[in-house]
Amino acid sequence: MHSTLAVKTTTVNKGFGSGDTRTEVLKAVSFEARLGELLMLVGPSGCGKTTLLSVIAGTLGIDRGEVEVFDAPLHRLDKQAVTRFRATHIGFIFQQYNLIPTLTCVENVSVPLRIQGHSSTVAEKKAAAMLERVGLGSRLQHRPGMLSGGQQQRVAIARALVHEPRLIICDEPTAALDSENGAKVISLLRDVAKAPDRCVIIVTHDNRIFSYADRMTHMEDGRISHTHDNPTISLNPR
């Protein structure tokens, strides 16, 4: 049983617009994710899942409530402090990869380390080791346009993991992949989530990967409806 929280939000509210056009997207959302787990956030489109991810990541401010990540009160920190915190502690994986097309794989993966101030030599050495770990050691000098979708997503995962963040946030990481590549990606994330000081949160509609979750939190109409343990968890790649 996990006991240490990686993420905790308390009655978070977030809306967009003003007056008659204002839309409340998050409505008193209280959410928890634990160290050592892979948690999936599910629910219909437009229910607030991606907004909640953005709040947890510190890329979106809130109107009311509290957001704590590894006990740091993000809702009280200024923008610079949140940016520094995010650069050290959080890794992002997106459905569309967001790789820089003019950079090689090893250069793309080294970007978070360069942001932290590492030299290009040190950053690219660590990036190469991470690409090797995700099975792309032979693609270091390839640019994204020379790779398949599954390979590009693994580069994106390597980039998210290279600076050893404790929290990995993923928005639909397998939706655009076929079954084989989707299984490889979720297996990698499952392995990361096993570490006792790490946490992986995935927003997904992809029911092919539900069995890899430790727990699932369901959202509906801007609220958490319920969270449950996953009795069918798959610890091994399919």
Secondary structure, 3 states (H helix, E strand, C coil): CCCCEEEEEEEEEEEECCHHHCEEEEEEEEEEEECCEEEEEECCCCCCHHHHHHHHHCCCCCCEEEEEECCEEHHHCCHHHHHHHHHHHEEEEECCCCCCCCCCHHHHHHHHHHHCCCCHHHHHHHHHHHHHHCCCHHHCCCCHHHCCHHHHHHHHHHHHHCCCCCEEEEECCCCCCCHHHHHHHHHHHHHHHCCCCCEEEEECCCCCCHHHCCEEEEEECCEEEEEEECCCCCCCCC
